[in-house]
Amino acid sequence: MPPLAAVACLCDISNGVTSTLTDSLAYPRVNIPESVKRSWTAKKSSSLYKVEGWGAPYFFINAAGHMAIRPMGNSSKPQEEMDIMGIVQHIIESKVLGDLALPTPLILRFPDILRDRLHKLQSAFDRAIHAYHYQGHFQGVFPVKCNQDRHVVENIVELGKPFGFGLEAGSKPELLLAMGSLCKGSPDALLVCNGYKDADYVCLALLARQLHLKCVIVLEQEQELDVVLRMSCHLGIDPLLGLRAKLNTKHAGHFGETSGEDGKFGLSCSQIVAIVQKLRKLGKLHCLQLLHFHIGSQIPSLAIVHDGVSEAVHIYCELALMGADMQFLDIGGGLGIDYDGSASAQSDMSVGYTIEGYAKQVVQAVKSACDMKGVKQPTLCSESGRALVSHHSVLVFDVLSAQHRGGRNLNTKKGISVDVDETLPDELRTLHQSLVGFIQAGDLQNVKDCASKLKGNSVTHFKQGKLSLMQLSAINNIHEAATELTEVMRERDMISTFSPFVRKSFESFDLHDNGQDDKGYGTHDAIYHINLSVFRSMPDTWAIGQLFPIVPLHRLDEEPMVNAILSDLTCDSDGKVTAFVGSNVEGRHVKHLKLHHLQDGKSYYVGMFLGGAYQEALGSMHNLYGSLPVVHVTQSVKSRGIAELNLKRVSGGQKIADVLQSMQYNPNTILEVLAIQLQKCFSEVEFSEDEREKALAVLRTLACSFSSSTYLSNNHQTSSVFHNLFKKSTIVCEHK
């Protein structure tokens, strides 16, 4: 019998036959031997999701098959390791106990990782400075645009106080929050003022000087100098000035678009010379003390770092030789992180260097140029926001449901029901008979082509009113089943031609490598609907095609069998994630994510990692999905070295009332209108006592809904709607 003959009976559409797929042919997915399934380990999951690449030294999969964390990196002790899934379960269980009361989705922040990243950056430059006998020191700043959250900024200021670590602002609101934060920081910390400036911005920056903050106004445009000089004269405060140089050096890719001659920011060499001459003429050249440049975020290679720093430091030296009191070289951002785990210099999503290598390259290039021109070596400053905060934040969300492609049409036990009457048009009946013939002949290509033609013609007939919805549905089932079976059989036939050794290797490894070819292409067979807004919580995936590591938080000792893409809650076709970390090809991504089958009655939790920079700041309220709850996770060491978990809710997330108010709606006004409408309904007919009680429950529910989460509840019995409509309640709500 030809390979597909066993499924010929399913296609007898005219007689409404219900048939069962037989024997070994009825596989909705490529068959993986039981021996392979049993041998699946957490180590294989780590390889599949590239955790050892992007996660080191903080994230790993523990023996329980859960994502876990080493908060101090490689220096973490075994008792300090934290089970992320265990943390999530504790928070969810606390919801029932009335403690944290935070459902998913939520953000977990790990301040200890933030501390470790800051120490790694500082120590990398300290070691490089010592190794090269550099005469200056390193003093970084955090660009608050990366994450303006108060707790993040205050943590950085506190943790960086011993190093004189400062802040960078790019707008008036950011400047004010930076001023307030640095009042508790080191008196030597820099406050770097970037971005376009008006008189008010400049006035605030000058007043910061009066507050004994080391505030540097970096000129982005030539005309800004006039504003600074005018306000300085009015206030009687000498400015501390910097210049942003527009370098010729740039790097390819999205993140390099702000660099080079056509970059958005910075001064050309001619403009720099003109500013110096003007300052000298006015007797203010001593105010110029800093040179700033920015090659672009996420610099992929040290070669680009070397070129950019070398160009900039020669400008710095020339400024010093022209008489400016130069003290600081601000190398800007650009220190990248490895999003895809490839450690590749050829990818926008990775970097081909370490923090230590980056620091050495900077120090060596600056020292070489300064020694050449006999200029004092400057204090080095960087604005490495992405490298500082990306790792310390984990986005946790649950999967609401799964929609499988074709899977419901291939069932080894129940078969496929194709209940269609005998009024099927002759053209479609002929195509159906041809399809049966191709199946009996085992002609895979013609099976697929004929099934597609049958479906296409059926849609045309349906649009013309010549086919019923039931008939169209049955033909669609046949198309899905035939298409998937041809794909399964083609792959099985291909594997069967291999030698036993190669076949075993293919089954145990290649089939688990996300089903991708060497070009990173692949198809998904399911859509997993997630309790999240892409536009709110991972906007860069939509806006610039950014890759973030996305991994199940549990069941990682089980083999993930579903090739899925993710679809969010929003009513927008762009609200999905279709590119993932996981390709074995440098610079490539995969087009589906390996996930586990959902289990009835059990939640399935997934985490997005390395999203601590920009995502919260850039997130929008599409469909009015609000900001997420945030929990800080730390540990305190008790007696005998046992670490105790500390969870602190720092934000409960935006409620429905919050997002409505942000759009100029008054929740109380809305509730009043609804109450009046409900009263009108009462007046139209006489209600019984029970019906009145139900009406009051409706009103209570409406009132309490304003204080509920904008996201979906995965347990309807805990929702205010269920509670108020079906149970007598005396819940006190904020909106009455």
PyMOL commands that set and color helices and strands:
alter all, ss='L'
color gray80, all
select helices_A, chain A and resi 5-11+13-15+23-25+34-38+42-48+51-54+73-75+78-80+84-97+111-131+144-146+150-159+161-163+172-182+199-210+224-235+254-256+269-281+285-287+302-321+355-373+385-389+407-409+426-441+444-463+469-496+500-508+510-512+534-537+539-543+615-618+622-624+639-641+656-662+667-684+689-705+716-718+720-726
alter helices_A, ss='H'
color red, helices_A
select strands_A, chain A and resi 18-19+59-61+67-69+82-83+106-109+141-143+166-169+190-193+214-219+241-244+288-292+328-330+379-381+393-404+416-417+526-530+550-552+562-567+576-577+593-595+605-608+630-637+643-651
alter strands_A, ss='S'
color yellow, strands_A
deselect
rebuild
show_as cartoon
